[in-house]
Amino acid sequence: MPVIPPVLTQITDSSRYHGEPFFEALEQVLAAGVDAVLLREKALDSARLLALAARLRVMTRACGARLIIHTQADIAEAVDADGVHLAGTAIGSVPVVRGWLADRSKTVSVSCHHEEDLRLAEDAGADYALLSPVFPTASHPGAPCLGVTEFHRMAMQAPLPVVALGGMTPEHASELNWPHVAVISGLLSADDPAMATRRMRRCMPEYSAVSV
C-alpha cells in the first residue's frame, strides 16, 4: 500500500529563518496544521545539525507531526526521525538509506524535477517525491517552473505519490488544488504564521478528493 505523504510540510532554511523567532514561528505553524518538518540545512556541521534535529524532534512529537531529515540518515536515526529525504542527484542512494534505517516504517523521499526523476525514484523504491518548482520561487529567481497544468499532468501520471513544492502560498495552494504541499517561506514569512497555515490548509483538497 503506497505511503500517504504529509499534507503540509515545512522545510527549514536557517539562512532566512533562525534563532528563537524561527522556533516561535515554527511552533505556531505546527499548532495550526503543519504535519511535517523537513530539516534541510546543508551549511550546518553535524554537531549543530544534531542539536537542531533533537529540538525539532521534541516540537514535532508534541504536535503529532513527522520529522524528516535531509540526506543524513545517521542524524535521523539518532533523533528517531520519521524519515530521510534525498536530493534528486542522490535518487540511486534510496536502497542504501533504507538499509541504514533500522525501522522499516520510516520513509525515504526524494526531490524530483522531471518525469525521468519520478520514474527513477519509483524504481529505487522511494516512498514519495517532492516535485518542484511549481511556481516561481525566491530561492531560485528567474528559474523556469512547471506551472499548474504541467504539475498536474506529471503528478497524476507519476508512479509514486507526489508533494508540490516551489512558491507555495495559500493563494497558490488554492490555484493548484493538490492535497500534499511543501513550503519554505510561504508560512514562516507571514505576519501571522498560524493564520497563514490555517488558510493554506483550507485551500487544499482532501487527499480522497483528488484522483492520484
Backbone torsions as a table, in degrees:
resi	resn	phi	psi	omega
1	MET	NA	128.6	-177.3
2	PRO	-60.9	146.8	173.6
3	VAL	-69.9	136.4	173.2
4	ILE	-91.1	117.5	-178.4
5	PRO	-66.1	165.2	173.3
6	PRO	-58.4	153.9	177.2
7	VAL	-73.0	-49.2	-174.2
8	LEU	-137.1	110.5	-177.2
9	THR	-104.9	128.8	173.0
10	GLN	-97.8	121.2	177.8
11	ILE	-96.8	132.8	-177.8
12	THR	-82.0	154.7	175.7
13	ASP	-155.8	91.8	-174.3
14	SER	-69.7	-11.5	174.8
15	SER	-69.2	-22.7	179.1
16	ARG	-114.3	-33.2	-175.3
17	TYR	-130.9	114.6	-176.5
18	HIS	-154.7	174.6	178.9
19	GLY	70.2	-169.7	-177.2
20	GLU	-62.3	-35.6	176.0
21	PRO	-57.7	-36.0	176.9
22	PHE	-62.8	-47.7	-178.5
23	PHE	-65.2	-36.5	178.0
24	GLU	-64.5	-44.5	179.0
25	ALA	-66.8	-39.9	179.7
26	LEU	-64.2	-38.8	177.4
27	GLU	-61.0	-39.0	179.4
28	GLN	-65.5	-46.3	-176.2
29	VAL	-70.5	-32.4	175.8
30	LEU	-64.5	-43.5	179.8
31	ALA	-66.9	-26.8	-174.7
32	ALA	-92.7	-7.8	175.6
33	GLY	142.3	-6.2	172.8
34	VAL	-66.7	125.9	-175.7
35	ASP	-113.2	11.5	173.0
36	ALA	-159.7	145.2	173.4
37	VAL	-121.4	126.6	175.7
38	LEU	-102.9	111.3	-179.9
39	LEU	-82.5	106.2	-176.8
40	ARG	-125.9	94.5	-175.6
41	GLU	-137.0	83.0	-175.0
42	LYS	-69.3	-22.5	-175.3
43	ALA	-86.8	-11.0	-177.5
44	LEU	-84.2	141.1	173.3
45	ASP	-74.5	170.2	-172.9
46	SER	-61.3	-37.7	-178.1
47	ALA	-65.6	-46.5	179.6
48	ARG	-69.4	-35.3	177.9
49	LEU	-65.1	-41.6	178.9
50	LEU	-63.3	-42.9	179.3
51	ALA	-62.9	-42.4	179.0
52	LEU	-67.0	-42.5	179.1
53	ALA	-61.3	-40.9	179.8
54	ALA	-62.7	-41.6	179.3
55	ARG	-67.9	-41.1	178.7
56	LEU	-67.2	-31.9	177.5
57	ARG	-62.4	-40.6	177.6
58	VAL	-64.0	-45.2	-177.9
59	MET	-65.7	-46.1	-178.3
60	THR	-67.4	-40.6	-179.1
61	ARG	-63.7	-36.9	179.8
62	ALA	-63.9	-25.7	-178.6
63	CYS	-105.5	4.4	-179.0
64	GLY	69.9	26.6	-179.1
65	ALA	-101.8	158.2	177.8
66	ARG	-82.9	150.8	171.2
67	LEU	-119.2	122.9	179.7
68	ILE	-115.8	136.1	180.0
69	ILE	-108.1	130.9	178.5
70	HIS	-76.1	120.9	169.3
71	THR	73.9	-51.0	-167.3
72	GLN	-86.6	93.1	-178.9
73	ALA	-64.3	-28.1	179.2
74	ASP	-66.7	-38.3	175.7
75	ILE	-66.8	-41.4	178.3
76	ALA	-58.7	-43.2	178.6
77	GLU	-67.1	-39.9	-176.2
78	ALA	-63.1	-34.9	-178.0
79	VAL	-104.6	6.0	-178.0
80	ASP	57.7	48.1	175.9
81	ALA	-68.9	167.7	-175.8
82	ASP	-90.5	-6.3	179.1
83	GLY	175.8	177.6	179.1
84	VAL	-127.4	140.4	176.2
85	HIS	-115.6	138.7	-177.6
86	LEU	-118.6	147.3	175.3
87	ALA	-67.5	161.6	-179.6
88	GLY	-61.3	-28.2	179.1
89	THR	-74.7	-9.3	-176.8
90	ALA	-114.5	20.0	-178.6
91	ILE	-55.4	-38.7	-179.2
92	GLY	-64.8	-13.1	-179.6
93	SER	-87.1	-1.7	-177.4
94	VAL	-53.4	-49.2	-179.5
95	PRO	-61.2	-37.3	179.6
96	VAL	-65.0	-45.6	179.7
97	VAL	-64.2	-42.5	179.2
98	ARG	-62.4	-36.6	177.0
99	GLY	-67.5	-31.1	179.2
100	TRP	-69.2	-36.6	-176.2
101	LEU	-73.5	125.9	-176.9
102	ALA	-69.9	-35.1	-176.8
103	ASP	-95.7	114.7	-177.0
104	ARG	-68.7	-12.8	178.6
105	SER	-80.2	-11.7	179.0
106	LYS	-73.2	141.9	-174.1
107	THR	-90.0	154.7	170.4
108	VAL	-126.4	115.2	-179.0
109	SER	-116.1	165.0	-175.9
110	VAL	-140.2	156.8	173.1
111	SER	-88.7	135.7	179.5
112	CYS	-134.0	149.5	179.3
113	HIS	-130.8	-13.9	-176.4
114	HIS	-138.2	164.5	178.3
115	GLU	-60.3	-37.8	179.0
116	GLU	-63.0	-37.5	176.0
117	ASP	-58.6	-43.9	-178.5
118	LEU	-63.8	-40.6	177.8
119	ARG	-65.9	-42.8	178.3
120	LEU	-63.4	-38.8	179.5
121	ALA	-63.0	-43.0	178.7
122	GLU	-66.3	-42.1	179.4
123	ASP	-62.6	-34.9	-178.6
124	ALA	-77.8	-13.6	178.7
125	GLY	95.2	19.5	177.2
126	ALA	-65.4	150.5	-179.4
127	ASP	-81.7	-37.4	176.7
128	TYR	-160.9	168.9	-176.6
129	ALA	-125.6	146.3	167.7
130	LEU	-97.5	113.0	-176.3
131	LEU	-100.7	122.6	-174.4
132	SER	-152.1	168.4	-8.9
133	PRO	-88.4	138.2	179.7
134	VAL	-79.2	-46.9	179.5
135	PHE	-120.5	165.7	175.8
136	PRO	-56.5	142.8	-176.1
137	THR	-123.7	151.4	177.0
138	ALA	-70.1	-28.9	-177.6
139	SER	-76.1	-22.6	178.4
140	HIS	-134.5	68.0	-176.7
141	PRO	-61.4	134.1	178.0
142	GLY	84.0	-8.2	-179.4
143	ALA	-72.0	145.3	178.2
144	PRO	-64.9	146.2	178.8
145	CYS	-125.6	163.9	-174.8
146	LEU	-72.1	-41.4	-172.7
147	GLY	80.7	167.1	-173.1
148	VAL	-64.9	-48.4	-175.2
149	THR	-63.6	-47.6	-178.0
150	GLU	-68.9	-38.2	176.1
151	PHE	-58.7	-48.3	-178.4
152	HIS	-62.2	-41.0	179.3
153	ARG	-60.2	-48.2	-178.0
154	MET	-68.4	-43.1	-176.5
155	ALA	-68.5	-38.6	-179.5
156	MET	-69.8	-27.8	179.9
157	GLN	-94.4	-6.1	-175.8
158	ALA	-65.1	144.6	-179.4
159	PRO	-82.5	4.3	177.9
160	LEU	-146.6	161.8	-178.6
161	PRO	-60.8	149.4	-174.1
162	VAL	-127.2	137.9	172.9
163	VAL	-110.5	134.1	-179.6
164	ALA	-85.2	135.0	179.7
165	LEU	-140.6	144.5	173.9
166	GLY	118.6	104.0	177.1
167	GLY	68.1	25.9	-174.7
168	MET	-78.6	124.0	172.9
169	THR	-129.7	169.3	175.7
170	PRO	-55.4	-38.2	-179.9
171	GLU	-66.4	-43.7	178.6
172	HIS	-68.2	-35.3	177.1
173	ALA	-62.3	-38.9	177.9
174	SER	-65.6	-42.5	179.2
175	GLU	-65.4	-39.2	-176.1
176	LEU	-74.5	-37.9	178.1
177	ASN	56.8	55.1	-179.0
178	TRP	-127.7	142.1	-170.6
179	PRO	-83.6	-1.9	-179.3
180	HIS	-136.8	118.0	-173.8
181	VAL	-135.0	144.7	173.4
182	ALA	-121.9	143.1	-177.4
183	VAL	-132.1	153.5	171.3
184	ILE	-112.4	-60.1	-176.0
185	SER	-106.3	-13.6	-172.0
186	GLY	-59.6	-26.1	-179.3
187	LEU	-108.1	-47.1	-174.6
188	LEU	-66.7	-25.4	-179.5
189	SER	-86.8	-5.6	-178.7
190	ALA	-70.8	152.0	176.6
191	ASP	-60.9	-35.5	178.0
192	ASP	-128.1	91.2	-176.4
193	PRO	-57.0	-37.5	-179.2
194	ALA	-65.5	-44.5	179.8
195	MET	-65.1	-40.6	178.4
196	ALA	-62.6	-37.9	178.2
197	THR	-65.0	-45.4	179.0
198	ARG	-63.1	-38.8	177.4
199	ARG	-64.1	-42.3	179.7
200	MET	-59.8	-47.0	-179.0
201	ARG	-62.8	-38.8	179.3
202	ARG	-66.7	-28.2	-178.5
203	CYS	-80.8	-10.0	-175.2
204	MET	-101.3	140.0	179.1
205	PRO	-75.3	160.6	172.0
206	GLU	-68.2	150.5	-178.8
207	TYR	-54.7	-42.5	-176.3
208	SER	-68.0	-15.9	-177.0
209	ALA	-85.0	-7.3	-179.1
210	VAL	-117.2	128.3	179.4
211	SER	-77.9	110.2	-179.1
212	VAL	-126.1	NA	NA
